[in-house]
Amino acid sequence: MIQQHREFFNNGFSKEKYQAFLNDLASDFDYLPTFRVAETPFFIPSQLKAQLIEGCQHVVDFIKRKDFNQLTEPSLGLNFNVPNQNRHTEFLAIDFGICEEDGKIIPKLIEVQGFPSVFNFQYNLFEKIKKAYPYLSQFTPYLSDLDSDGYLKIFKKTVLNGYQPEEVILLEIEPEKQNTKIDFYYCQRDLGVPFVCVTEVIKKGKQLFYINKKGREIQIKRIYNRVIFDELEARKDLNMQFSFLEELDVEWAGHPNWFYRISKFILPYLNGPYFIETTLLSELKEIPDDLENYVLKPLFSFSGSGVIFNVKKSDVEAVKDKDLYILQKKAKYVPVLQAIEGKVKAEVRILAVWPEKDENPTLIGNLVRLSRGEMIGVKFNKDKDWVGGTIGLFEK
């Protein structure tokens, strides 16, 4: 997309440049991300940028409805409701597939999450891309008229909320084993916020503590929460001193309830040009005859687990808890990025933060995933090139 920029990048590309870029990315922590980083950024034309922003605004308008909490209460289920929910989420990740409709390119909402993404990694990824390709400094991945300093400033404000960095922790399950740990490393370096495993948190009464690198016990005032709750539910082996469901003397940067409230659960409620027909299975009046045009998805899953792409009638009938699954029309992804060989599909995740006292969220950046497979995801892109995670660039 933006043909002249694509041609210029492709003509100057070499495998040696790409490897040098990866080596530089690995140099900060002597560690290369375990997920694939793509060979190229994604150039986003102004019309598509405007559509992405408009689509995000429609999502935000729905989340700001006065009856939003009432509508999404069932998403918490019977066994999950963390005390002290704040008035709005502090993070949004809004995923759009780049699709085709009536012969025109249009973004279609695939998923929305009230949960953090790799905010720190994307910031540093762009710095590495500019170093590898200096002429790309004329572009920006940032939104809302932010530059790199503005991006980091508002993100830091959202995470810390006025606390000292050592009073805030990034909480995760075995962070050193997570696929996104490169983001934790950058968060610790750029914000000064340590990452801590859920099993290392010490509970005293209603207060939580961790042991810092100097061996001192520090009270946790605020948690930057990165725990995926279906993973937590599956890990019965974890020896934790606290429960998320307890009344605790701690603030949340990303309150756990928003993980469920702002999720695939809200997709059936959204209507408009940027949304795809989505039905909760419990609301499905009859199984469509053209199931080849649908995807069956669990409401709460991580990294595409449990998604059935080639749906059969028996798959729909086999679902026992129909309140926890959706049937969604397939997005008609169109290969829009010209690689050295062939064309590649793209999905753009718009990243937004919503500081505690702000009336509205701020769109600040993006993440792009490139795919040659049926779906956007690692298992559909094994042993392929010009696929994986990257960043979208807008003309200044």
Contacts in CASP RR format, 6 or more apart in sequence:
PFRMAT RR
TARGET T0000
AUTHOR 0000-0000-0000
METHOD contacts of the structure
MODEL  1
MIQQHREFFNNGFSKEKYQAFLNDLASDFDYLPTFRVAETPFFIPSQLKA
QLIEGCQHVVDFIKRKDFNQLTEPSLGLNFNVPNQNRHTEFLAIDFGICE
EDGKIIPKLIEVQGFPSVFNFQYNLFEKIKKAYPYLSQFTPYLSDLDSDG
YLKIFKKTVLNGYQPEEVILLEIEPEKQNTKIDFYYCQRDLGVPFVCVTE
VIKKGKQLFYINKKGREIQIKRIYNRVIFDELEARKDLNMQFSFLEELDV
EWAGHPNWFYRISKFILPYLNGPYFIETTLLSELKEIPDDLENYVLKPLF
SFSGSGVIFNVKKSDVEAVKDKDLYILQKKAKYVPVLQAIEGKVKAEVRI
LAVWPEKDENPTLIGNLVRLSRGEMIGVKFNKDKDWVGGTIGLFEK
1 42 0 8 1.000
1 43 0 8 1.000
1 44 0 8 1.000
1 45 0 8 1.000
1 48 0 8 1.000
1 105 0 8 1.000
1 336 0 8 1.000
1 337 0 8 1.000
2 43 0 8 1.000
2 44 0 8 1.000
2 45 0 8 1.000
2 395 0 8 1.000
5 43 0 8 1.000
6 43 0 8 1.000
6 337 0 8 1.000
6 338 0 8 1.000
9 40 0 8 1.000
9 41 0 8 1.000
9 43 0 8 1.000
9 133 0 8 1.000
10 40 0 8 1.000
10 338 0 8 1.000
10 339 0 8 1.000
10 340 0 8 1.000
13 39 0 8 1.000
13 40 0 8 1.000
13 340 0 8 1.000
17 132 0 8 1.000
17 133 0 8 1.000
18 39 0 8 1.000
20 132 0 8 1.000
21 128 0 8 1.000
21 129 0 8 1.000
21 132 0 8 1.000
22 32 0 8 1.000
22 37 0 8 1.000
24 128 0 8 1.000
24 131 0 8 1.000
24 132 0 8 1.000
25 32 0 8 1.000
25 33 0 8 1.000
25 37 0 8 1.000
25 125 0 8 1.000
25 128 0 8 1.000
26 32 0 8 1.000
28 124 0 8 1.000
28 185 0 8 1.000
28 186 0 8 1.000
28 189 0 8 1.000
29 182 0 8 1.000
29 185 0 8 1.000
31 181 0 8 1.000
31 182 0 8 1.000
31 185 0 8 1.000
33 121 0 8 1.000
33 179 0 8 1.000
33 182 0 8 1.000
34 179 0 8 1.000
35 179 0 8 1.000
35 180 0 8 1.000
35 378 0 8 1.000
35 388 0 8 1.000
35 389 0 8 1.000
36 378 0 8 1.000
36 381 0 8 1.000
36 387 0 8 1.000
36 388 0 8 1.000
36 389 0 8 1.000
37 125 0 8 1.000
37 388 0 8 1.000
37 389 0 8 1.000
37 390 0 8 1.000
38 368 0 8 1.000
38 370 0 8 1.000
38 386 0 8 1.000
38 387 0 8 1.000
38 388 0 8 1.000
38 389 0 8 1.000
38 390 0 8 1.000
39 339 0 8 1.000
39 385 0 8 1.000
39 386 0 8 1.000
40 337 0 8 1.000
40 339 0 8 1.000
40 370 0 8 1.000
40 386 0 8 1.000
40 390 0 8 1.000
41 129 0 8 1.000
41 136 0 8 1.000
41 139 0 8 1.000
41 141 0 8 1.000
41 368 0 8 1.000
41 390 0 8 1.000
41 391 0 8 1.000
41 392 0 8 1.000
41 393 0 8 1.000
42 337 0 8 1.000
42 346 0 8 1.000
42 348 0 8 1.000
42 368 0 8 1.000
42 370 0 8 1.000
42 390 0 8 1.000
42 391 0 8 1.000
42 392 0 8 1.000
42 393 0 8 1.000
43 139 0 8 1.000
43 392 0 8 1.000
43 393 0 8 1.000
44 52 0 8 1.000
44 348 0 8 1.000
44 392 0 8 1.000
44 393 0 8 1.000
44 394 0 8 1.000
45 395 0 8 1.000
46 394 0 8 1.000
46 395 0 8 1.000
48 98 0 8 1.000
48 105 0 8 1.000
48 107 0 8 1.000
49 394 0 8 1.000
51 106 0 8 1.000
51 107 0 8 1.000
51 274 0 8 1.000
52 96 0 8 1.000
52 107 0 8 1.000
52 348 0 8 1.000
52 350 0 8 1.000
53 143 0 8 1.000
53 350 0 8 1.000
53 363 0 8 1.000
54 274 0 8 1.000
55 94 0 8 1.000
55 96 0 8 1.000
55 107 0 8 1.000
55 109 0 8 1.000
55 274 0 8 1.000
56 92 0 8 1.000
56 94 0 8 1.000
56 350 0 8 1.000
56 352 0 8 1.000
56 363 0 8 1.000
58 270 0 8 1.000
58 272 0 8 1.000
58 274 0 8 1.000
58 275 0 8 1.000
59 92 0 8 1.000
59 94 0 8 1.000
59 109 0 8 1.000
59 112 0 8 1.000
59 270 0 8 1.000
60 92 0 8 1.000
60 352 0 8 1.000
60 360 0 8 1.000
60 361 0 8 1.000
62 68 0 8 1.000
62 266 0 8 1.000
62 269 0 8 1.000
62 270 0 8 1.000
63 88 0 8 1.000
63 89 0 8 1.000
63 92 0 8 1.000
63 262 0 8 1.000
63 266 0 8 1.000
64 88 0 8 1.000
64 360 0 8 1.000
65 71 0 8 1.000
68 261 0 8 1.000
69 261 0 8 1.000
71 266 0 8 1.000
71 269 0 8 1.000
72 260 0 8 1.000
72 261 0 8 1.000
72 262 0 8 1.000
72 265 0 8 1.000
72 266 0 8 1.000
74 265 0 8 1.000
74 323 0 8 1.000
75 260 0 8 1.000
75 261 0 8 1.000
75 263 0 8 1.000
75 265 0 8 1.000
75 299 0 8 1.000
76 257 0 8 1.000
76 260 0 8 1.000
76 261 0 8 1.000
77 260 0 8 1.000
80 229 0 8 1.000
80 245 0 8 1.000
80 256 0 8 1.000
80 257 0 8 1.000
80 260 0 8 1.000
81 245 0 8 1.000
81 257 0 8 1.000
82 244 0 8 1.000
82 245 0 8 1.000
82 252 0 8 1.000
82 255 0 8 1.000
82 256 0 8 1.000
82 257 0 8 1.000
83 245 0 8 1.000
83 246 0 8 1.000
83 247 0 8 1.000
83 248 0 8 1.000
84 247 0 8 1.000
84 248 0 8 1.000
84 252 0 8 1.000
84 255 0 8 1.000
85 255 0 8 1.000
85 257 0 8 1.000
85 258 0 8 1.000
86 252 0 8 1.000
86 255 0 8 1.000
86 356 0 8 1.000
88 354 0 8 1.000
88 361 0 8 1.000
89 114 0 8 1.000
89 115 0 8 1.000
89 254 0 8 1.000
89 255 0 8 1.000
89 258 0 8 1.000
89 261 0 8 1.000
89 262 0 8 1.000
89 354 0 8 1.000
89 361 0 8 1.000
90 158 0 8 1.000
90 253 0 8 1.000
90 254 0 8 1.000
90 255 0 8 1.000
90 353 0 8 1.000
90 354 0 8 1.000
90 355 0 8 1.000
90 356 0 8 1.000
91 113 0 8 1.000
91 114 0 8 1.000
91 115 0 8 1.000
91 116 0 8 1.000
91 117 0 8 1.000
91 119 0 8 1.000
91 158 0 8 1.000
91 253 0 8 1.000
91 254 0 8 1.000
91 258 0 8 1.000
91 352 0 8 1.000
91 353 0 8 1.000
91 354 0 8 1.000
92 112 0 8 1.000
92 113 0 8 1.000
92 114 0 8 1.000
92 262 0 8 1.000
92 350 0 8 1.000
92 351 0 8 1.000
92 352 0 8 1.000
92 353 0 8 1.000
92 354 0 8 1.000
92 361 0 8 1.000
93 112 0 8 1.000
93 113 0 8 1.000
93 114 0 8 1.000
93 115 0 8 1.000
93 116 0 8 1.000
93 117 0 8 1.000
93 349 0 8 1.000
93 350 0 8 1.000
93 351 0 8 1.000
93 352 0 8 1.000
93 367 0 8 1.000
94 109 0 8 1.000
94 112 0 8 1.000
94 113 0 8 1.000
94 349 0 8 1.000
94 350 0 8 1.000
94 352 0 8 1.000
95 109 0 8 1.000
95 110 0 8 1.000
95 111 0 8 1.000
95 112 0 8 1.000
95 113 0 8 1.000
95 347 0 8 1.000
95 348 0 8 1.000
95 349 0 8 1.000
96 107 0 8 1.000
96 108 0 8 1.000
96 109 0 8 1.000
96 110 0 8 1.000
96 274 0 8 1.000
96 347 0 8 1.000
96 348 0 8 1.000
96 349 0 8 1.000
96 350 0 8 1.000
97 107 0 8 1.000
97 108 0 8 1.000
97 109 0 8 1.000
97 110 0 8 1.000
97 331 0 8 1.000
97 333 0 8 1.000
97 345 0 8 1.000
97 346 0 8 1.000
97 347 0 8 1.000
97 348 0 8 1.000
97 376 0 8 1.000
98 105 0 8 1.000
98 107 0 8 1.000
98 333 0 8 1.000
98 334 0 8 1.000
98 336 0 8 1.000
98 345 0 8 1.000
98 346 0 8 1.000
98 347 0 8 1.000
98 348 0 8 1.000
99 105 0 8 1.000
99 106 0 8 1.000
99 107 0 8 1.000
99 108 0 8 1.000
99 331 0 8 1.000
99 332 0 8 1.000
99 333 0 8 1.000
99 334 0 8 1.000
100 106 0 8 1.000
100 332 0 8 1.000
100 334 0 8 1.000
101 108 0 8 1.000
101 332 0 8 1.000
105 334 0 8 1.000
105 336 0 8 1.000
106 273 0 8 1.000
106 274 0 8 1.000
107 274 0 8 1.000
107 348 0 8 1.000
108 274 0 8 1.000
108 275 0 8 1.000
108 276 0 8 1.000
108 331 0 8 1.000
108 332 0 8 1.000
109 267 0 8 1.000
109 270 0 8 1.000
109 274 0 8 1.000
109 275 0 8 1.000
109 276 0 8 1.000
110 276 0 8 1.000
110 331 0 8 1.000
110 347 0 8 1.000
110 376 0 8 1.000
111 263 0 8 1.000
111 264 0 8 1.000
111 267 0 8 1.000
112 262 0 8 1.000
112 263 0 8 1.000
112 266 0 8 1.000
112 267 0 8 1.000
113 259 0 8 1.000
113 262 0 8 1.000
113 263 0 8 1.000
114 254 0 8 1.000
114 258 0 8 1.000
114 259 0 8 1.000
114 261 0 8 1.000
114 262 0 8 1.000
114 263 0 8 1.000
115 254 0 8 1.000
115 258 0 8 1.000
115 259 0 8 1.000
115 262 0 8 1.000
116 224 0 8 1.000
116 225 0 8 1.000
116 226 0 8 1.000
116 254 0 8 1.000
117 349 0 8 1.000
117 351 0 8 1.000
117 367 0 8 1.000
118 180 0 8 1.000
118 182 0 8 1.000
118 183 0 8 1.000
118 367 0 8 1.000
119 155 0 8 1.000
119 183 0 8 1.000
119 187 0 8 1.000
119 351 0 8 1.000
119 353 0 8 1.000
119 364 0 8 1.000
120 155 0 8 1.000
120 183 0 8 1.000
120 186 0 8 1.000
120 187 0 8 1.000
120 190 0 8 1.000
120 191 0 8 1.000
121 180 0 8 1.000
121 182 0 8 1.000
121 183 0 8 1.000
121 186 0 8 1.000
122 141 0 8 1.000
122 351 0 8 1.000
122 365 0 8 1.000
122 366 0 8 1.000
122 367 0 8 1.000
122 391 0 8 1.000
123 148 0 8 1.000
123 151 0 8 1.000
123 152 0 8 1.000
123 155 0 8 1.000
123 186 0 8 1.000
123 190 0 8 1.000
124 186 0 8 1.000
124 190 0 8 1.000
125 390 0 8 1.000
125 391 0 8 1.000
126 141 0 8 1.000
126 148 0 8 1.000
126 391 0 8 1.000
127 148 0 8 1.000
129 136 0 8 1.000
129 391 0 8 1.000
130 136 0 8 1.000
130 137 0 8 1.000
136 393 0 8 1.000
138 395 0 8 1.000
138 396 0 8 1.000
139 393 0 8 1.000
139 394 0 8 1.000
139 395 0 8 1.000
139 396 0 8 1.000
140 147 0 8 1.000
140 393 0 8 1.000
140 394 0 8 1.000
140 396 0 8 1.000
141 365 0 8 1.000
141 366 0 8 1.000
141 391 0 8 1.000
141 392 0 8 1.000
141 393 0 8 1.000
141 394 0 8 1.000
142 148 0 8 1.000
142 150 0 8 1.000
142 151 0 8 1.000
142 364 0 8 1.000
142 365 0 8 1.000
143 350 0 8 1.000
143 363 0 8 1.000
143 364 0 8 1.000
143 365 0 8 1.000
143 366 0 8 1.000
143 394 0 8 1.000
144 362 0 8 1.000
144 363 0 8 1.000
144 364 0 8 1.000
146 154 0 8 1.000
146 364 0 8 1.000
146 365 0 8 1.000
151 364 0 8 1.000
151 365 0 8 1.000
152 190 0 8 1.000
154 353 0 8 1.000
154 355 0 8 1.000
154 362 0 8 1.000
154 364 0 8 1.000
155 191 0 8 1.000
155 353 0 8 1.000
155 364 0 8 1.000
156 191 0 8 1.000
157 355 0 8 1.000
158 253 0 8 1.000
158 353 0 8 1.000
158 354 0 8 1.000
158 355 0 8 1.000
158 356 0 8 1.000
159 168 0 8 1.000
159 187 0 8 1.000
159 191 0 8 1.000
159 193 0 8 1.000
159 222 0 8 1.000
159 224 0 8 1.000
159 253 0 8 1.000
160 168 0 8 1.000
160 191 0 8 1.000
160 193 0 8 1.000
160 222 0 8 1.000
160 253 0 8 1.000
161 222 0 8 1.000
161 251 0 8 1.000
161 253 0 8 1.000
161 355 0 8 1.000
161 356 0 8 1.000
163 221 0 8 1.000
163 222 0 8 1.000
163 251 0 8 1.000
165 191 0 8 1.000
165 192 0 8 1.000
165 193 0 8 1.000
166 192 0 8 1.000
166 194 0 8 1.000
166 212 0 8 1.000
166 218 0 8 1.000
167 218 0 8 1.000
167 219 0 8 1.000
167 220 0 8 1.000
167 221 0 8 1.000
167 222 0 8 1.000
168 193 0 8 1.000
168 220 0 8 1.000
168 221 0 8 1.000
168 222 0 8 1.000
168 223 0 8 1.000
168 224 0 8 1.000
168 253 0 8 1.000
169 193 0 8 1.000
169 194 0 8 1.000
169 195 0 8 1.000
169 196 0 8 1.000
169 201 0 8 1.000
169 210 0 8 1.000
169 220 0 8 1.000
169 222 0 8 1.000
169 223 0 8 1.000
169 224 0 8 1.000
170 184 0 8 1.000
170 187 0 8 1.000
170 188 0 8 1.000
170 193 0 8 1.000
170 194 0 8 1.000
170 195 0 8 1.000
170 196 0 8 1.000
170 224 0 8 1.000
170 226 0 8 1.000
171 195 0 8 1.000
171 196 0 8 1.000
171 198 0 8 1.000
171 201 0 8 1.000
171 223 0 8 1.000
171 224 0 8 1.000
171 225 0 8 1.000
171 226 0 8 1.000
171 227 0 8 1.000
172 178 0 8 1.000
172 184 0 8 1.000
172 195 0 8 1.000
172 196 0 8 1.000
172 197 0 8 1.000
172 198 0 8 1.000
172 226 0 8 1.000
172 227 0 8 1.000
173 197 0 8 1.000
173 198 0 8 1.000
173 227 0 8 1.000
173 228 0 8 1.000
173 231 0 8 1.000
173 232 0 8 1.000
173 235 0 8 1.000
173 238 0 8 1.000
174 197 0 8 1.000
174 199 0 8 1.000
175 181 0 8 1.000
175 184 0 8 1.000
175 195 0 8 1.000
175 196 0 8 1.000
175 197 0 8 1.000
175 226 0 8 1.000
178 184 0 8 1.000
179 303 0 8 1.000
180 226 0 8 1.000
181 195 0 8 1.000
184 195 0 8 1.000
184 226 0 8 1.000
187 193 0 8 1.000
187 195 0 8 1.000
187 224 0 8 1.000
188 194 0 8 1.000
188 195 0 8 1.000
193 224 0 8 1.000
194 210 0 8 1.000
194 212 0 8 1.000
194 213 0 8 1.000
195 226 0 8 1.000
196 210 0 8 1.000
198 227 0 8 1.000
198 232 0 8 1.000
198 238 0 8 1.000
198 240 0 8 1.000
199 238 0 8 1.000
199 239 0 8 1.000
199 240 0 8 1.000
200 210 0 8 1.000
200 211 0 8 1.000
201 208 0 8 1.000
201 209 0 8 1.000
201 210 0 8 1.000
201 220 0 8 1.000
201 240 0 8 1.000
201 241 0 8 1.000
201 242 0 8 1.000
202 208 0 8 1.000
202 209 0 8 1.000
202 210 0 8 1.000
202 211 0 8 1.000
202 217 0 8 1.000
202 241 0 8 1.000
203 209 0 8 1.000
203 241 0 8 1.000
203 242 0 8 1.000
206 246 0 8 1.000
206 247 0 8 1.000
206 248 0 8 1.000
206 249 0 8 1.000
207 219 0 8 1.000
207 220 0 8 1.000
207 248 0 8 1.000
207 249 0 8 1.000
207 250 0 8 1.000
208 219 0 8 1.000
208 220 0 8 1.000
208 223 0 8 1.000
208 242 0 8 1.000
208 248 0 8 1.000
208 249 0 8 1.000
208 250 0 8 1.000
209 217 0 8 1.000
209 218 0 8 1.000
209 219 0 8 1.000
209 220 0 8 1.000
210 217 0 8 1.000
210 218 0 8 1.000
210 220 0 8 1.000
211 217 0 8 1.000
211 218 0 8 1.000
212 218 0 8 1.000
220 250 0 8 1.000
221 250 0 8 1.000
221 251 0 8 1.000
222 250 0 8 1.000
222 251 0 8 1.000
222 252 0 8 1.000
222 253 0 8 1.000
223 250 0 8 1.000
223 251 0 8 1.000
223 252 0 8 1.000
223 253 0 8 1.000
224 253 0 8 1.000
224 254 0 8 1.000
225 252 0 8 1.000
225 253 0 8 1.000
225 254 0 8 1.000
225 255 0 8 1.000
225 256 0 8 1.000
227 244 0 8 1.000
227 256 0 8 1.000
228 259 0 8 1.000
228 302 0 8 1.000
229 256 0 8 1.000
229 259 0 8 1.000
229 260 0 8 1.000
229 300 0 8 1.000
230 300 0 8 1.000
230 301 0 8 1.000
230 302 0 8 1.000
231 302 0 8 1.000
232 238 0 8 1.000
232 244 0 8 1.000
242 248 0 8 1.000
244 256 0 8 1.000
259 300 0 8 1.000
260 300 0 8 1.000
263 299 0 8 1.000
263 300 0 8 1.000
264 278 0 8 1.000
264 297 0 8 1.000
264 298 0 8 1.000
264 299 0 8 1.000
264 300 0 8 1.000
264 326 0 8 1.000
265 299 0 8 1.000
267 275 0 8 1.000
267 276 0 8 1.000
267 278 0 8 1.000
267 326 0 8 1.000
267 328 0 8 1.000
268 278 0 8 1.000
268 279 0 8 1.000
268 280 0 8 1.000
268 283 0 8 1.000
268 326 0 8 1.000
270 278 0 8 1.000
276 328 0 8 1.000
276 329 0 8 1.000
276 331 0 8 1.000
277 328 0 8 1.000
277 329 0 8 1.000
278 326 0 8 1.000
278 327 0 8 1.000
278 328 0 8 1.000
278 329 0 8 1.000
279 326 0 8 1.000
279 327 0 8 1.000
279 328 0 8 1.000
280 322 0 8 1.000
280 323 0 8 1.000
280 325 0 8 1.000
280 326 0 8 1.000
281 316 0 8 1.000
281 319 0 8 1.000
281 322 0 8 1.000
281 323 0 8 1.000
281 325 0 8 1.000
281 326 0 8 1.000
281 327 0 8 1.000
282 322 0 8 1.000
282 323 0 8 1.000
284 316 0 8 1.000
284 322 0 8 1.000
284 327 0 8 1.000
287 313 0 8 1.000
287 316 0 8 1.000
287 317 0 8 1.000
288 294 0 8 1.000
288 327 0 8 1.000
291 311 0 8 1.000
291 312 0 8 1.000
291 313 0 8 1.000
291 316 0 8 1.000
292 310 0 8 1.000
292 311 0 8 1.000
293 329 0 8 1.000
293 330 0 8 1.000
294 311 0 8 1.000
294 327 0 8 1.000
294 328 0 8 1.000
294 329 0 8 1.000
294 330 0 8 1.000
295 307 0 8 1.000
295 308 0 8 1.000
295 309 0 8 1.000
295 311 0 8 1.000
295 327 0 8 1.000
295 328 0 8 1.000
295 329 0 8 1.000
295 330 0 8 1.000
296 307 0 8 1.000
296 308 0 8 1.000
296 311 0 8 1.000
296 315 0 8 1.000
296 316 0 8 1.000
296 319 0 8 1.000
296 325 0 8 1.000
296 326 0 8 1.000
296 327 0 8 1.000
296 328 0 8 1.000
297 306 0 8 1.000
297 307 0 8 1.000
297 308 0 8 1.000
297 325 0 8 1.000
297 326 0 8 1.000
297 328 0 8 1.000
298 305 0 8 1.000
298 306 0 8 1.000
298 307 0 8 1.000
298 324 0 8 1.000
298 325 0 8 1.000
299 324 0 8 1.000
299 325 0 8 1.000
299 326 0 8 1.000
300 324 0 8 1.000
301 307 0 8 1.000
303 377 0 8 1.000
303 378 0 8 1.000
304 377 0 8 1.000
307 375 0 8 1.000
308 315 0 8 1.000
309 374 0 8 1.000
309 375 0 8 1.000
311 327 0 8 1.000
316 327 0 8 1.000
319 325 0 8 1.000
333 345 0 8 1.000
333 346 0 8 1.000
333 347 0 8 1.000
333 371 0 8 1.000
333 376 0 8 1.000
334 345 0 8 1.000
335 342 0 8 1.000
335 343 0 8 1.000
335 344 0 8 1.000
335 345 0 8 1.000
336 343 0 8 1.000
336 344 0 8 1.000
336 345 0 8 1.000
336 346 0 8 1.000
337 343 0 8 1.000
337 344 0 8 1.000
337 345 0 8 1.000
337 346 0 8 1.000
337 370 0 8 1.000
337 386 0 8 1.000
338 344 0 8 1.000
339 385 0 8 1.000
339 386 0 8 1.000
340 386 0 8 1.000
341 386 0 8 1.000
344 370 0 8 1.000
344 371 0 8 1.000
344 372 0 8 1.000
344 386 0 8 1.000
344 387 0 8 1.000
345 370 0 8 1.000
345 371 0 8 1.000
345 372 0 8 1.000
345 373 0 8 1.000
345 376 0 8 1.000
346 368 0 8 1.000
346 369 0 8 1.000
346 370 0 8 1.000
346 371 0 8 1.000
347 368 0 8 1.000
347 369 0 8 1.000
347 371 0 8 1.000
347 376 0 8 1.000
348 366 0 8 1.000
348 367 0 8 1.000
348 368 0 8 1.000
348 392 0 8 1.000
349 366 0 8 1.000
349 367 0 8 1.000
349 368 0 8 1.000
349 369 0 8 1.000
350 363 0 8 1.000
350 365 0 8 1.000
350 366 0 8 1.000
351 363 0 8 1.000
351 364 0 8 1.000
351 365 0 8 1.000
351 366 0 8 1.000
351 367 0 8 1.000
352 361 0 8 1.000
352 362 0 8 1.000
352 363 0 8 1.000
352 364 0 8 1.000
352 365 0 8 1.000
353 361 0 8 1.000
353 362 0 8 1.000
353 364 0 8 1.000
354 360 0 8 1.000
354 361 0 8 1.000
354 362 0 8 1.000
355 362 0 8 1.000
366 391 0 8 1.000
366 392 0 8 1.000
367 389 0 8 1.000
367 391 0 8 1.000
368 389 0 8 1.000
368 390 0 8 1.000
368 391 0 8 1.000
368 392 0 8 1.000
369 376 0 8 1.000
369 377 0 8 1.000
369 388 0 8 1.000
369 389 0 8 1.000
369 390 0 8 1.000
370 386 0 8 1.000
370 387 0 8 1.000
370 388 0 8 1.000
370 389 0 8 1.000
370 390 0 8 1.000
371 377 0 8 1.000
371 380 0 8 1.000
371 381 0 8 1.000
371 387 0 8 1.000
371 388 0 8 1.000
372 381 0 8 1.000
372 384 0 8 1.000
372 386 0 8 1.000
372 387 0 8 1.000
373 380 0 8 1.000
373 381 0 8 1.000
373 384 0 8 1.000
373 387 0 8 1.000
374 380 0 8 1.000
377 388 0 8 1.000
378 388 0 8 1.000
381 387 0 8 1.000
381 388 0 8 1.000
END
